[in-house]
Amino acid sequence: MANHLYQGDLPDGLSLGPVVAIDCETMGLNPMRDRLCLIQLSGGDGQCHLVQVAPGQKAAPNLAALLEDPAVLKLFHFGRFDIAAMYHAFGALAAPVYCTKIASKLVRTFTDRHGLKYLLQDLVGVDISKMQQQSDWGAADLTPAQLDYAASDVLYLHRLRDALDRMLAREGRTEIAQACFDFLPTRARLDLAGWPEIDIFAH
């Protein structure tokens, strides 16, 4: 496994394959207020590609092209936040997408533990550390520990998706899961437009 850190954008010509796991680190949990600092991506081959975003940066053409590429499935855990954060920063709306948290909530109804750490322990047999979760991602120089933590959030998502897909198929919920994934970019846009906590489907 190796980490590759880039400044501002993915390098020209980099191909990560047809399914790319993506995660973001920000200065907080409000995508309208808290700036995007780091984006980590993996094609499922044990390599992590990390893009450090400069303060005030408004464009990342290669990353945006990947996010909007209809031939590449973007794989997230709690994609609602990451999709919104990158759309707010760069104006690129990720699609098509898959979210392991949504998949877990649809089939693991016997538990309320849908965090990535728990899912990887239970379904993949991997234990990741969350020690750096609340560190300063806006620092100019990120530590090796920060980069390793960020990488761990994407390196195992392909295997996790495989496990969840088997459960979705077993429980007959693949179709409804896909409908949820298809709606996710719109859900992220609703968050940014001012409906983050309002259920627009309620009476």
N, C-alpha and C positions, 0 to 999 in steps of 0.2 A: 504494500500500500504506500502511496506517495501523495503529497500535497503539492499543487502547483498554484502559486499566487501571482495574480496579474493586477495591474493598476488600471481601473477605469472601464475595462471591457475585456471580453474574451478575445484571444488572438485570432487573426484572420485564418481561415481554413481549418479551424478546429472542428472536428465532427465527433459528437458524443454518442451517436447511434440513434435508433428509433424511439428509445424510452430513456428519458433523462430525469434523474432525481434532483430536485431543487429545494433549497432552503435559504432563508434570509436571517441576518442579524441586524437589529436596529437599535436605536437609542432608547426605545420604549415600545409600548404596545398600542400606541395611537398612530396609525399610518399618516394621518393628516398633520400631526405635530412632530413626530419623532423620525429623524432622518434615517434613511437606509444606509447602512455602513458596509455590509459584506453580503455577497451572494455566493453560495457554494453549490456546485453541480457535480454529478457523477453519472457516467454511463453504465454503472454496475460492474465495472471491471477492476474495482479496488483503487482506482485513481480518483482524486478529488481536485477539481479545478475551482479556485476561489477568486472572486473579483472584488477588490477593495474599491469602494465608491467614495469619491472625494466630496467634501462638503460643497453643496451648491451644484453638483454635477446633474445635468438634465438629460443626458443622452448616453446610450451605450448601444451603438448600432448592431453589433454582432450578437449581443445578448438579446436585444429586442427582436431580431430576426428569428432567433431560436424560439423565443417565447411565442411568437405568432405563427410559427411554421406548422401548418395543419398536418404534416406528415410525422411530426415528433410528439409523442405523448409526454406531457410534463407530469412528473410524479411528486406529490407533496405529502407532508403530514401537517394537517391543519392548513390546507392551501388557501382557505379564505383570507387569512392574514397576509401570507406571502404574495398572493396574486394582487391584493390591494396595494401593498407596499411598493411593488415594482411598477404597477400601473400608475400610481401617484407620482413616482419618481421619474419614469421614462415615457409614460404614455403608451406602453406596450401591454396589451391584455393577453395573458397566457391562455392558450387553448390549442388542442384539447387537453384536459387535465384528469388526474386521478388523485383522490385524497384517502390516505390510509386511515385517518381518524374517522372520516365518514363511514368507510367500509367497516371499521371496527364497531362503531355504534350500531350499525345495521345488523351485524351478526353476533357480536359478543354481548348480547343483552343480559347475560348472567352476571355482568360486572359493570362497575362505573369507572374502571381503570382503563382509560383509552390513551394515556400518554405514551409517547414514543418509547421511553425507557421500559415501561411495562410490556408493551407489545413486542419489543425485540426480545425481552427475556422470555416471554411466554410462547411466542410463535417461531422465533428464529434461534433462540438459545444464545443470544449475544447480550452481554451486559455493558452498557455504555455509561460513562460518567457525565453527570450534570454539574460538575464543580464550577465550570466557567460560564454557566448560563447567564448569570447576572453581572458579568464583567463589563468593562468599558469597551464597547465595540467601536467607538468613535476615535480611539487612540490612533495616532499616526503609524505607530509600529505595533503590530499585533504579535503576541508571544507565540512560541511553538505550541504551548498548551491551549491557547485560544484556537489556533488553526486546527489542532487535532480534535478539539471539541466540536468545532463547526463541521469538520469533515464527517464526524461520526453520525451526524444527523442525516446524511444522504447516502453513506456508503452501503447501508443495508436495506434501503427502501425497496429495491427490486425483489429481494428475497421475501420481504414482508408482504409486498403486493401479491406474490405468488401464493403465499399461505392464506391471505385473506380472500383471494379469488376462489380458492378451493372451498372455503367456508361459505362464501356467497352462493356459489353453485349448489352446494349441499343443501342450503336452506331456501333455495329458490328465490334469491333476492338480487341476482345479478342485474336484472333489467332495471329495478328501481334504483340500485346503486348507480348505474350508468346515467339515469335521468338526473340524479343528484349531482353527479360530476359535471354533467352538461350545464347545469344551472349555476355552478359555483362561480364562474367569472361574472355573471350577473349579480350574484350575491355580494361579491367583492365591490362591484360598482355601486350597489345600494349602500354599502357601508360608507363609502367615500362621499356619497351624495347626501348623507344625513339620516339614513335609516339603519343604524348599526344594531339597535336593540328593539326596534319596533317590528312586530310580526304583522306584515302587511296582509297575511292570509287570515288573520283573526277577524272576528266579527267587528 
